[in-house]
Amino acid sequence: MPSRALGALTGLAVLIGLAAASAPLAQAGRAAALLLAAATLIAWLGWRLHLRDRELARRDVTGPDPALPLDPSGHIRDVARPVFGIPPRQLTGRPLASLFHPEEAPRLAALLAAGSGAPGPTAAPFRLRLPDGSLRPVEVLVSADQAGGGLLCRLRDVSAWQDAVTEARAHAQTYALIAAQAGDMIVRVRPDRTRAYVSPSAEAVLGYQAETLRDMDFAEITHPDDRDRVATAFDTLVRHGGQTTCRFRMLHRNRGWIWVESRWTAQEAEQPGQGREVVAIVRDISARVAAEERTAFLARHDPLTGLANRTLFAERAERALVQGGAAVLCVDLDLFKSVNDSLGHAAGDALLCQVAGRLSGCARQTDTVARLGGDEFAILLPGAERAADAPGLAQRILTALTAPMVLDGHKVVASASLGIALAPADGVDYDTLLRRADAALYQAKARGRGQWQLFEPALERRRLARDRTLTALREAVARDDFTLRYLPSLSLANRKVTGVEALLRWNHPERGLIRPGQFLPLAEEAGLMAPLATFTLARAAADAALWPEGVGIAVNFSAAQLRPPDLAGRVLEALDVAGLGPERLEIEITGPTLAAEDGGALAELHQLRAAGVRLALDDFGAGHGGLGALRHFTVDRIKLDRGLISELTTSRAAREIARATAGLARGLGAIAAAEGVETAAQAELLGELGFVEAQGFLFSRPVPAEAVPALLAAAPMAVAA
């Protein structure tokens, strides 16, 4: 067999094996197995043909190939049978050179000369001209004719073999192109760990030229922590064969250590008996590893602040409790929602990040600071000695939060409430400890802003009672276990009823009627204000529709009840269903509620007022926000807070505030009203100060809907006993 054909096959065998890199790495194992099997087969075939050539060189020219005896001058002597379709009579006496392409005459003469003096057969490829004029590739083997003198020439048809070689060369070029263009680096490693081949993509993967990398010691560019593991995997593969995938770090020429994934496939070496070599498909997976590490980080950390999340906090707390004492601090920001609402969510996120930084700055490295969700944080202090410092840490946190924070150009002073539970005194398991720290936190919030509280058993009892109340409240909302009571408003001039205010009551099966102050804060915290507002408005409108046309109905709206989308549409729809004109409805809102709401809710209120619904500013003079709200919104009624009413007869300041409120109402074209009037002296003084309407127990207590007609019929209303 010609040596160059053997070389082509050998190269093809190598490149077929390397072509597995053209498949995605997830499929590379299967592709590599199939292609390497083909490569092994071709290499074996080439080796067998090489052995055949060597065998032919050792023996005389015999076998089934056509034989042509030649005289010393190179002419064909008697031929017994046709040669490639040429009859014997057309062959006998002809020069052997006449059977071949004219261009090959000099080579043929050289072959004949060499064959006459060689101890064994000499072979060379030629093109034989057939009777139809076509050319067929043959291999000419020439040796001395020991029996008849002269030379003996045998012709072997190698057309099929040359077609295979041509095809093999085409495939070799294709696979060489694939190997050159593949994004993954392809390496063929001999059993002694030297490299027989490195693909051009080595530069893209590791930054080195393929020639440079071929001569390098891969151990030098493998991370020290990974070398032993990689060496063991390679040796195992060489000894036992098969495939494996190995992830490790390699030194990139320019980028430092990178993560690679190498798919290794063992195969027999080029020369039989030399053991196994390894073909490796190496891919840069640094981006994937970074993504995996990020995913693993986010599984146990808060993505916004980078603090531990609830999962990691629980793991560390359980570990600390097994080892001994610990403390858990629950931290909840005060008025975080107001920052979110007034400055936007981006500012709220920035506030959380700055608070996280300050909490971490107050804690020690052995502590764990976590964000449990929203504006809820927690700190774990492991160890009994560290736990003893929990109150001190709580105070340091409160102090640290007093320093102003700048959020989108605005200075904000944050404050927080903290609850502390200590192990083992307050609990020996994580859930109990966290629950009791949360109970202490709830008590701290009830005491006011910027407070911390150690857990006490009584706190848990109160918290359990609160939880039971909340559960019952949710069930009551689902069943509409509520009713309304109506408190009349009357003219101070003639004591005639001018309207009524709807007051919500929880109709508790065991405790009877519960006033709103006892459950509305809990309902607002639990997100139940919207369904309560829907119930109150619908029932009040339906009741008022049965009363005389001139009687208005007032309904209180909290900040949470102003937030549902299409507020104006919902209110007008409820009035339409009840058959009540919008001019008979008055919505009461506090100043702070108006001040806290965004433009969307205020636009809905403007739309309602344009439809005829009246607006009252309730609890005027209490807290803040009343005057600010009046700058941006026109109201029909201003109601003085009951706290000032109780001081009218004893406080000059209260009287002057009341006088100013009445004057402000007149100036704005609104009605000055007072609530919580309980004595005749208060009523008389309010009239002198300029108030037009009043309501309170002096005139009537809240009554059910069926009692309202009797109140309306009283003229003038008698003062209640």
N, C-alpha and C positions, 0 to 999 in steps of 0.2 A: 504493500500500500504506500502511495506517495507520502512523504513525511509532512508536507504542507497540509494535506487533507487531514492527517492525524492532528496537526496543530489546530486546524479550524474546529475540529470536533472537540478538542480539549477546551478551547476558549469558549465554545458554545456551552459546554457542560457547566463551566464556571458561571457564565452570565445568566443561564437559565435559573440557576440557584439564586442568584442575586436579584432576579426580576421579581421575587416575592415582595420587594419593597414598594412596588407600584400599587399594591393593594393597601387599603386603610389598615392601620396597625391592628384594629380589632379583628380583621380578616387575614392578617399576615400569616398566622400559624397555619391555616388551611392552605393558603396559596403557596406558602413556602414548602409545605409537605409535598404537594403535588409537583411543583416545579423542580424541587430537589430530587424527587424520585426520577423525573425525566432526565435531569442532569446526570444522575448516577448511571442510568441506563446507557446514555450516549457515551459517557466515559468508558464504561465497560465494553461497549461495542468497539470503540476506537482501539482499546487495548487488545481485544481479541484479533482484530484485523492486523495490528502490528505483529502479534505473535504468528499469525499466518504468513506474513511476509518473511519473517525470520525462518519459518519452517521451509518455505519454498526455496530460500537461499541455500538451505542445507542439502536439498535433494535435487535430482535431475528434473528436467521439465517433463512431467507426465500429467495425465489427467484428461479430462473431457474437452479442454480447449483445443481449437483447430491447430494442427501442427503442419508447418511448411518446411520441408527439407531444402536447404540452399547449397548451391555449389560455392566454391571459394570466391567466385566473382559476384555473388549475391543474387544469382538467378534461381528461380524456383524449379526444383526438380519434380519428379512425378508426384502427383497428389491423388490420394485415394478417394477423397470425399469433398463435397463443396465446403467452401469457407465463407460464412456470412452470405449465403445465397449465390456465390460466384461458382459456376461449374468448374470441375477439375481441368477440363480442356482449355478453359480461358486463363488458367493459372500456370499451367506447366510451361516452363521456358521463359516466363516473364520476369523482368527484374523486380525484386521485392519492392523497390522504391516506387514502382508504378502503381502500387495499391494505395499509396498514401498521398496526402496533400503535397503538392510540389514544394512548398516552403519547408517541409520537414525532411527533405532529402539529405541535407548536410548532417542533421542530427541522427538520421537513420544510419548513414555511413559510419558515423562515429560509434554508434551502438554496436554495429556489426563488427567493427574493428576491435572494440573492447570485448565483445563476446567471444571472439576467436581465441583470445589469449587469456580469458578469465577461467579460474578453476570451477566456477559455478555459473548459474544463469545470471544474466544482466537484464534489467527491466527499465523501460521508459514509456511514457504516454505518447500516443500518436493519434492522428485522425485518419480513419480508414474510409476510402471512397467506395460506396456501394454502387451496384449497377444502375440504380435510379438517380445517381448523381449526388445523393445526400452523403453527409459525413457522419461517421460513428466513432465516438471515442473508444479507443482500445488501449490495452497495455501490452507492449511487445516484450516478450522474454526471449533472449537469445543465449544459446549455449553451444558448445562444440558437439558435433554429431560424431560420437565415438564409433558408431557402427558403419556409417556410410561415408565418413569424411565430410568436410565442409562444416556447415552450421545447421542447427535445428532451431526454428523460430515458432514460437507459440503465440497465438493472439487471444487475449482475454478481454471480453466485452465489459467495459467499466462505465457504460453510459448511465446506468441506474445509480451507480455510486457517485458519479460526478454530479448528477441531478441532486442527490442527497447533500453533497458537499456544498453545492450552490445555494440550496435552500438553507442549509445550516449557516452558511456565511450571512445570508439575509437576516436570519433570526438572530445571529450573533450581533449584527449591526443594530437591529431593533432593540435587543435587550441592553446593549451597550448604551444606546440613547436613553432608554428608560433609567438605567442606573445613573447616568450623568444628570438627568433632569429630576430625579426623585428628591423630594424634600428631606427624606430620611437618609442618614448615612448608612452605607452598606460596607461591611467589613468581613473578609474571610480570614480566619485565624488558623494557623497551623497548630498541630498538637503541642509544639514547643513554644506556643504563644507569639511567635512572629507572625506578621501579617503578610499574606499573599496578595491581598487586594484591599484597597480603600477607595470608595467611590468619590467622585468630585464633590458631592454634596457635603463632604466633611467640613469644608470651609463654612458652609451655611450653618452647620450644627455646632461646631467647636471653634471656628475661626482659623483653623490651620489648613494649609494646602494638603492635598491628599498625599503627595510625595513625602512631605515633612512628617505627617502623622504615621505613615507606614513604617518609618524608622524609629518612632518614639516608643518608649516603654510606657504602656498604658497605665501601669501601676503609679507612675509619677503624676499622672493627671487624674487619678481617681482619688476621691476624698479619703483621707486617712481612716475615718470612721467606717468607711464602706469597703476598704480593700480586702480584708479577710473574708467577708461575706461573698464578695464578687469572685475571689479566687476559688473559694470552696465550691461555689455553684458551677464555675467553668470546669474545674477538675472533675466534678461529678458527671457533668454532661459528656466530657471526653471519655470517661471510663464506661459509662452505661448507655450513652446515646440518648435520643429523644429530643424534646424541646422544653424550653423554660423561658420565663420572662423575669427580668431582674431590673429593679429600680434603684438607682444610685446617683451620686453626684460626681460630675466631671468638671475639670477646670477649663473654662472657655478662655481662649486667648485674650479676649478683651473685656469680658463681662464677669469674670470671677467664677465662682461655683454655680453650676446650673444642674437641674435635675434632668436625668435622661431615663428613658425606658428602653431596654434592649431586649429584643426578641431573638433568642438563640436557638439555632437548629443544628444538631450534630449530623455529619455525613461522613462517609468513607473518604479518606484522603485521595489525592490524585493517583498516587501509585499504590496498588494493593499491598497490604502488609505494613503500611506506615501508620496505621491507627486511624483515629477520627479527627477531623478538623471541624471548625464551627463557623457557620455563617451567621452574622449578627446584623439585625436591622435596628438602628439606633435612632431614637426620636427625642427631640428636645420637648420635655413636658413641664418646663418651669412654670408656664402660665397655668397649666392644669393643677399643678401642685399648689401654686399660690391660691387658686380658687378653692381647692379642697381645704387648705388651711384657713382661708377666710370663712368658708362654710362651717368648719369645725369651731372657729372662734365665735361666730354668730350664734351657734347652738347653745353657747354658755355665756354670752355677753350681750349687753344691750347695744344695738347698732347705732343709736344716737350718741350716747355718752361714753361708750366703751367700758362701762362698769360691768361687773358681774350681773347676770340676770337671775331670775327666780330659781332656775334649775341649778346653776352653779352655787348660788347662795345656800340652797337647801343641802347640797352635797357637803359643802364645807361646814355648815352648822351641824349636821349629823355626825361628821367626823370629830368635830370639837366636843360634842356632847359625850361621845364614847370615851374621849380622852380625859374628861373632867368638867370643870366649871366653864361657863361661858355667859355672855350677855348678848341680847339682841335689842337693838334700838330701831324702832320704826319712826320714820321721819316723813311728815306730810307738809307740803308748802301751804302757806296761808294765802288766799286770794290769787292763786295761780290762774284760775279761770278768768279773772278780770284782766290780767295781763294778756292772755290769749285773745280775749274778746276785743280789748281796746287797741292793742298793738299788732295783732295778727299772730298766726301760728309760727311763723319764722322767728319772731321775737320770743314766743313761748319756748321754742326749741333752744334758742340761744340761752334763755334763762335756765333751763334744765341743765345745759352743759356747764354753765358757770357755777351753778349750785353743786353739780357733781364734782367739779374741781375743788371747790371749797370744802366739801365733805371729805374728799380724799386727802386734802391738806391737813385736816384736823385729825384724821385717823393715822395709825401707825402701819408699817408695812405688813405686819402680821395680821392686821384686821382686814376684813372683807367689806367693801362698800358696794352696794348693789342698788340697781333701779328695778323695782318690782313691777312698775307699770305706771303710766300717767305721771303724776307728780309725787308718787310714793317711792321712797327710798328706804333702805335698811342697812344697818351696820352690824357686823358680827365681831365681837371681841372674844377671841378664844382664850381659855385659861382662867382660873379663878382669880389670880392676881390682876390680870388685865380687866376682868369683869368688874372688879371693885372700882375701876376708874370710869365706869359708864356715866354716872352723874356729872363728873368733871368733863367728859367728852361732850355730853349734851349741852352743857353751858358754853363750852368753847365753840360749838357749832352755832348756837344762837348768837353769840358775839360776832363770829365770822360773817354771818349773813347780814349783819347790820350795815356793813360797808356797801355803799351804793354800787349798782351794776349798770353799765351802759348798754342799752338794747335799742338798736336802730336809732341812735342819737338821743334816746330818752334815758334819764336816770331813774332807776327803779331800786327801791330798797325791799329786799325779800325778807320774809320771816317764816318761821316754821313751828310746828308743834311736834313734840317728840314723846314717845312712850317707851319705857324700858322694862324688860323682863329679865330676871337673872336665873341661871341654872346652877344648882339643882333646886333652889328654893321655890321658884315659880314654875318649874316643869323640867322633866328629864328627857323629853322628846321634842323634836323640832316643831311639829305642828302645834303642840300645846304652848311652847315658848313664844312662837310667832303670834298666836292668837291672843295671848295675854299681853304681849307688847302692844298689839293693836288695840286691845281694850284700854290700856293705859294711855295710848295716843288719843283715843276718842275722848277720854276724860280731860286730857290736856287741852284739846280743842274746845271743849265745853267751858273751860275756865277762861278762855280768851287766847289771843294770838301770842306767839313767842313764849310758850310755856313748855316745860317738860314734866313728866309724871312717872314715878315708879309704880309698877303694878301692885295692886292690893286686892285681896279676895273680893271685897265688896264691888270692885270695878267689874269683875267678871259677872257677878250677879246682875249688875245693872246692864251690862252688855248683852247677857242672855235675855233679859227682859226686853231690851230694845229689839233684839233679833226676833223674839216671839211677836212683838208688836208689829214689826215690819212684815212678817209673814201673814199675820192677820189682816194687815192693811192691804196687802196685795190681793188677798182673797176677797176683801170687801170691795175693792175696785172692780174685780172681775164680776161680782154679783150686784154691783150698784147698791151696796148697803149704806146709802147716804140719804140724807134728807135736808131740807132747807128750812131755816127760820128767818123771819122778816122783821127788821127793825125800822120803824117809821121815822121819817124826818118831817119836821113841822116848821111852820113859819113862827118866828118869835113874836111877830106882831099880832097875829090872831089865833095862834095855836092850832091852825088847820094843817092836816097832813098834806104834804106836798109830794111825797114819794116814799119808797121803802128800799131798804138795802137788803140784798140776799146774803144770808150768812150760812155757810156750809156746816153741817154737823154729821159726824160719823155715828151711825146707829149701831153701836156695838151690842152683840147679843148678851153680854154679861155686864158690861159697864154702863150701858145705857147710852145717852147722847154725849158724845165727846166733842169738846170745843176745838176749833181749828188750830189754835195755838199749841195743842197737845199732839197733833199728828201732821200738820202741814210741813214743818221743817223736815220731818222724816220722809214725807212723800216727795218733797223736792229733792232730797238727797238720793232717793231711790228712783227718780225719773218718772214719778206718777202724776205730776201736775197737769199734764196735757189731758189725760182722760177725766181728771177731776174737773177741769175747766169746761170740758165738753158737757159733762153731766150738769154742772151748775148752771151754765148758760141755757141749756135746753129746758131744764125744769123751771127756772126762773121766768123764762119767756112764756112758757106754757101757762104758768100760774098768773102772770101779769096780764095775759090776753083776756082773762076772765074779769078783770077789774075795770073800773071806769076809764075812759080814754085819757083823762088828764093825769093819771097816776103813773109816774115813772118808776123804773126798776133799776137799781144800781148793783153792779156785779164787780167784785174785786178781781184784778188780773195781776199775777206775779210775773217776775221776769221770765221764768221758765214757760209760762203760759202765753207769752208774747212771741215765742220763737218758732212755732210751727209754720211751715210755708203756707201762703195764701190765707193769712189770718183774717183779713177783711172778708174774703169770700166765705170762709167757714162761719163767721159771725152772722153775716147777712143771710146765709142759707138757713141757719138756726132760727132767726127771726121770721123768715118767710114760712118755714114749716109750722111755727107756733102761731102765725098770723098776727104778729106784733110789729107795729111800725118802728123803724129805726130811731125816730125821734123820742121814743119812750125808753130807750136803753141808755144808761150812763155807765161807762167803764171807769172804775177807780184804779189809779196807779200811783205808787209812791214816787217821790222825787228821785231817790237813788235808783229805782228801777228804770225810770226814763233815762237817767244819766248813763246807766250801764249799757243800754241797748244800742245796737248799731243802726245805721241808716235804714236798713231793710225793714226792721220792726216799726220804726218811726214812720216810714212811708206807708205802712199798712194802717197805722193809726190815723194818719192824715186822710187816707182813703175812706176810713170809717166815718170820720168827722164830716167829710164832704158828703157822705150818704145820709147824714142827719144824726148819727150817733153822737151823744155828748161825752165829754171827757172831764173827769174830776181828778184833782191832785190831792191824794190822801196823805194823812199823817204829816201835814206841813208843819215845819218847825222842829221835827225830830230828825236827828242825823244830819246828812248833807245831801246836796244834789237838788233840793227843791227850787232854789232860785235859778240854778244853772239850767234846769229843765224848762223853766218859764221863758228863758231867752230864745228857745228854739221851737216852742210848741205853745199853741193857744189852748187854754182850758176854759171850761164852762163853770167850774166850781172849784174853790180852794177850801179844803177841810182842815181846820186847825187840829193838831195832835192832842189826844186826850191827856197826855202828860202835862201840857201847859194849862189845860182846863182845870186840872186839880189844884193848881197853884195860883189861880186867878185872884182869889180873895186874900192870899197871904204874901204874894210876891209882886212887887212893883214891876220888876223886869218882865214877868210873865204877862202882866197887863199891857205893858208897852209893846211887847211882841205881838200880842193879840190885836191891839189897836193898829199897828203897822200892817198886819196881815189883812185886816178888814179894808184899810185904805188901799193896799196893793190890789186886792180883788176888785174894788170899785174902779181903780185906774185901768185895769185890764178888761173891764166889762164882764167880770165873773161874779158869781154869788159867793159871799163869805159865809161858810158854814162851820159849825163846831160839833165835835163828837165826844161822847163820854160825859155828858152833862148829868149830874146826879143831884144837884141842889137848886132850890129856887133862887138863891143868891147868885149862883153861877149864871143861871139863865138871865136874870135881870141885868147883871153886869155885862154879859155878852151883847145884849141889846143896846146898852149904852155905848159900847165900844164900836158899834157899827155892824154887828153880825146879823145876817138875815134869817138863817135857818140853823136848827140844832137837832140833835138826836141824843138819846141817852136814857138811862133807867129812870130819870126823873119823870119822863113822859110814858115810856112803855118798855117792857122787856121784849126780846125777840119772841115772835109768835108764829104758829104754823100758818100755812097759806089760807086755811079756811077761816082763820080769825081776822084776817086783814080787812074784809068788808066792814066788820063792826068798827074797826079803828077809823076807817074812812068816813063812816057815818057820824062819828062823834064830832060835834061842833059847838064850842071849841073843845079840844081834847082835854080831858081832866088830868091833873097832875097825879102820877102814880103814887100810891101810899108807900 
